[in-house]
Amino acid sequence: MTFHRLVITECLLLLGFGLVGAAQDVEIKKIPMKSVSASSGKGMYVNYCAVCHGMDGKGVGPAAKALKTPPPDLTVLAKKNGGTFPESHVYSVIVGDANMPASHGEKDMPVWAALFRESCGGVPAESEVHQRVGNLTKYVGSLQQK
């Protein structure tokens, strides 16, 4: 299988998502994607998104400094959209269908729908892909500033 998730390595110690010491050279490596329940938006976020977007969604995960363009602050999406969480746009970005804004750089973010399809063993599992993307989208919605 060729599906991946992003992790970072550096010369110093990496503990989960917490770094010990100052990072000098940060490198992003691709490793096999960990299987997480499709019903857990939070579990998928923690395992697939937090390395770049941060546990709190503010765009300061440990891999963020290795990206060409910093990941967006996911906690202000509703605020930037007149107080309404842009659910369909976030869904499209996760799927990989949305036109990425210039601020997202050269599409450092993986196309998760394709990776979710691969993780199903290539079996046409669109309902599971939809469930995964939908639950991940809802979790991102829960991160919005009040």
LINUR-V972043 format. One record per backbone hydrogen bond with DSSP energy under -1.0 kcal/mol. CO is the residue of the C=O (numbers start at 1). NH is the residue of the N-H. If there is no record, write none. Layout:
CO_NH ; CO_NH
//
This chain:
5_31 ; 7_29 ; 9_27 ; 13_20 ; 15_18 ; 18_15 ; 27_9 ; 29_7 ; 31_5 ; 37_40 ; 40_44 ; 41_45 ; 42_46 ; 43_47 ; 44_48 ; 45_49 ; 45_50 ; 49_52 ; 49_53 ; 50_54 ; 51_63 ; 52_61 ; 53_59 ; 54_57 ; 57_74 ; 61_64 ; 63_66 ; 64_67 ; 73_76 ; 75_145 ; 76_80 ; 78_81 ; 78_83 ; 81_84 ; 85_87 ; 86_90 ; 87_91 ; 88_92 ; 89_93 ; 90_94 ; 91_95 ; 92_96 ; 92_97 ; 92_98 ; 94_112 ; 101_104 ; 102_105 ; 110_112 ; 111_115 ; 112_116 ; 113_117 ; 114_118 ; 115_119 ; 117_122 ; 118_121 ; 125_129 ; 126_130 ; 127_131 ; 128_132 ; 129_133 ; 130_134 ; 131_135 ; 132_136 ; 133_137 ; 134_138 ; 135_139 ; 136_140 ; 137_141 ; 138_142 ; 140_143 ; 141_144
//
